[in-house]
Amino acid sequence: MATVLLVEDEPAVRLGVRLALERAGHRVLEAPTAGEAWPLLKEAEAVILDWVLPDEPGTRLLERMRQGPYPNLPVLMLTARAEVRDRVEGLSRGADDYLAKPFATEELLARLEALLRRAGRRKLLKRGPLLLDLERREATLEGRPLPLSRREFALLAFLAERPGRVYTREELLEAVWGQDYLGTPRTVDQHILQLREKLREDPKAPRFLETVRGVGYRFREGA
């Protein structure tokens, strides 16, 4: 799964691409203009960028990305311009790949996956301001590193990967600690408490970790 920023001003195209991306397991951020896209770039692992936007050409946004803080962010450019000179221009401005409209969503998904592979994408999980690097087992909140123990990270990642689903303490013990662990459900409560302290959460109005009374815990949907 990757977080993909879709910059496209045509609502019908945007809807079709978003649904295809979500069915493929990606998280989708949407922007109809370059101005709305810019602040979302910091969350994106890849960008699908339309050439023609209401406020400025997609190629101009691409130039600002490459000259600024996003020199290596994978970009797939969409355009109705299908001539060779147009493809050359898009690629020369910094696009990694180019897809002419109309296109098949299967081809778009295949090209996106190829871009992500070439970029050597790490397994990152974003939940709002919380970013989990599942390979390095590192977490940041609003850009601030979180000093999590191995178990704390594993518990947070397990819940964050399955937002909205409630897990009992026994289920969490088995999933995170393993079937052979001899501890008690109280272990889960203690780790949740430690996570909330490090996440600076108010237990009465949790941002990420919710207690479901009499059942267990879940990661908030839409957190």
Protein Blocks (a to p, Z undefined) as FASTA:
>chain_A
ZZdddddfblklmmmmmmmmmmnopacdddfbfklmmmmmmmpcbdcddfbdfkbcfklm
mmmmmmmmmlmbccddddfblbfklmmmmmmnopabdcdddddfklmmmmmmmmmmmnop
acdddehjbccdfklopaceehiacdddfklmmmmmmmmmmghiacdfklmmmmmnopkl
cbdfklmmmmmmmmmmmnopafklcfklccdehilccddehZZ
